[in-house]
Amino acid sequence: MSRNKKIILTAILLTMNIILSRFLSIRTPITKVSFAFVPTMLCATWLGPKWTVLLNVLGDLIGATLFPTGPYFIGYTISTAIAGLIYGLLLYKKESNSISEKKFFLRVTIAVTLIAVIVNMGLNTLWTSITTGKAFQVLFLTRVPKQIIMIPIHIIVFMFIEKMIRKPFDTYIRSNND
């Protein structure tokens, strides 16, 4: 895929990321439920870690600048960069059929679980504790049930969406070779 196509695809996924994160999410003072992981995971699958980190960092910075929900805190940007890196390293398919379905499902499961534990329960709980002044342990205990529920939801939603758009995406890429 050409660099121009990667930039255009990243811009489309960035727009989806911002809309899903800032407008179509459910927020409470200590947690947020969103489907912004979908464009991130698609970017990771199609474009790899570099583009996924870029997508997540730009999404966080643009979203926080244009549609703030509170004061900006760089910790959340670090978290989203780490999430993009994990997704990109585990999900990237250099060629459309280079990974078997079972192996890809295992990679998705590992990536989603690592993000839930390291980023969502670990780092984001730390950032929320710092910004709100609430005890880390209390916040952590409230986040664990949400992550246990969200892990299978993220896996099922992503596998369904990726399977539905894999063939049209591959056809587009092959038919418009540069």
C-alpha positions in Angstrom: 0.0 0.0 0.0 1.3 3.4 -0.9 2.2 6.0 1.7 -0.7 8.3 0.4 -3.2 5.5 0.9 -1.9 4.9 4.4 -2.3 8.6 5.2 -5.8 8.7 3.8 -6.8 5.4 5.6 -5.3 6.7 8.9 -7.3 10.0 8.5 -10.5 8.1 8.0 -9.8 5.9 11.0 -8.8 9.0 13.1 -12.1 10.6 12.3 -13.9 7.4 13.4 -11.8 7.3 16.5 -12.6 10.8 17.6 -16.3 10.5 16.9 -16.6 7.1 18.7 -14.5 8.4 21.7 -15.8 11.9 22.1 -19.4 11.7 21.0 -20.6 8.1 21.0 -19.2 7.0 24.4 -20.7 6.7 27.9 -18.7 8.6 30.5 -18.8 8.5 34.3 -16.4 10.4 36.6 -14.1 7.3 36.9 -14.7 5.3 33.7 -15.7 5.5 30.0 -17.3 2.9 27.7 -16.5 3.4 24.1 -16.1 1.6 20.8 -13.1 3.7 19.8 -11.0 0.6 20.0 -12.4 -0.6 16.6 -10.6 2.0 14.4 -7.5 1.5 16.5 -7.6 -2.3 16.0 -8.3 -2.0 12.3 -5.4 0.4 11.9 -3.2 -2.0 13.8 -4.3 -4.9 11.6 -3.9 -3.1 8.3 -1.0 -0.6 8.9 1.0 -1.8 11.9 2.4 -0.3 15.1 3.8 3.0 13.8 0.5 4.2 12.2 -1.5 2.9 15.1 0.5 4.9 17.7 0.2 7.9 15.4 -3.6 7.4 15.1 -4.1 7.1 18.9 -1.9 10.0 19.9 -3.4 12.3 17.3 -6.9 11.1 18.3 -6.2 11.9 21.9 -4.6 15.3 21.2 -7.2 16.5 18.6 -10.1 15.2 20.7 -8.8 16.8 23.9 -8.1 20.1 22.1 -11.4 20.4 20.1 -13.8 18.6 22.4 -12.4 18.7 25.9 -14.1 16.8 28.7 -11.8 18.2 31.4 -8.3 19.4 31.7 -5.7 17.8 29.4 -3.4 15.2 31.1 -0.5 13.7 29.2 -0.8 10.4 31.0 -3.8 9.4 29.0 -1.9 10.2 25.8 0.9 7.9 27.0 -1.7 5.2 27.7 -3.2 5.5 24.2 0.2 5.4 22.6 1.1 2.2 24.5 -2.2 0.7 23.5 -1.6 1.5 19.9 1.9 -0.1 20.1 0.6 -3.3 21.7 -2.2 -3.6 19.2 0.1 -2.8 16.3 2.8 -5.3 17.3 0.3 -8.1 17.9 -2.3 -7.6 15.2 -0.4 -6.4 12.1 -0.9 -8.5 9.0 1.7 -7.6 6.5 -0.3 -9.6 3.9 -4.0 -10.1 4.0 -4.0 -13.9 4.6 -0.6 -14.2 6.3 -2.1 -15.3 9.6 -4.5 -18.2 10.2 -7.9 -17.4 11.7 -7.1 -19.2 14.9 -3.7 -17.6 15.3 -5.3 -14.1 14.6 -8.0 -14.8 17.2 -5.3 -15.7 19.7 -3.4 -12.5 18.9 -6.5 -10.4 19.3 -7.3 -12.1 22.7 -3.7 -11.5 24.0 -3.7 -7.9 22.7 -7.1 -7.0 24.3 -6.2 -8.7 27.6 -2.8 -6.9 27.7 -4.5 -3.5 27.0 -7.1 -4.2 29.7 -4.6 -5.1 32.3 -1.6 -2.9 31.6 -3.3 0.2 30.1 -6.9 0.3 31.4 -6.5 -1.2 34.9 -2.9 -0.1 35.4 -2.0 3.1 33.8 -5.4 4.7 33.4 -6.3 3.9 37.0 -3.0 5.6 38.0 -3.8 8.7 35.9 -7.3 8.9 37.3 -6.0 8.5 40.8 -3.5 11.4 40.2 -6.1 13.7 38.5 -9.0 13.0 40.9 -7.1 12.5 44.2 -8.9 9.2 44.8 -7.2 6.2 46.1 -5.6 3.9 43.5 -6.9 0.8 45.2 -10.5 2.0 45.3 -10.5 3.0 41.6 -8.7 -0.2 40.6 -11.4 -2.4 42.3 -14.1 -0.5 40.4 -12.4 -1.0 37.1 -11.7 -4.8 37.4 -15.3 -5.9 36.8 -15.7 -3.5 33.8 -12.5 -4.9 32.2 -13.6 -8.5 32.8 -16.9 -7.7 31.0 -15.3 -5.7 28.2 -12.5 -8.1 27.2 -14.8 -10.6 25.5 -17.0 -7.8 24.1 -13.9 -6.2 22.5 -12.8 -9.5 21.1 -16.2 -10.5 19.7 -17.0 -7.0 18.2 -13.6 -6.7 16.6 -13.5 -10.2 15.1 -17.0 -9.7 13.7 -16.1 -6.3 12.1 -12.7 -7.4 10.9 -14.2 -10.4 9.2 -17.0 -8.4 7.6 -14.7 -5.8 6.0 -11.6 -7.9 5.4 -12.7 -9.0 1.9 -13.8 -5.6 0.6 -10.7 -4.0 2.0 -8.4 -6.6 0.4 -10.2 -6.3 -2.9 -9.8 -2.5 -2.8 -6.1 -2.7 -2.0 -5.4 -5.3 -4.7 -7.5 -3.6 -7.4 -5.8 -0.2 -6.8 -2.1 -1.2 -6.6 0.2 1.7 -7.0 
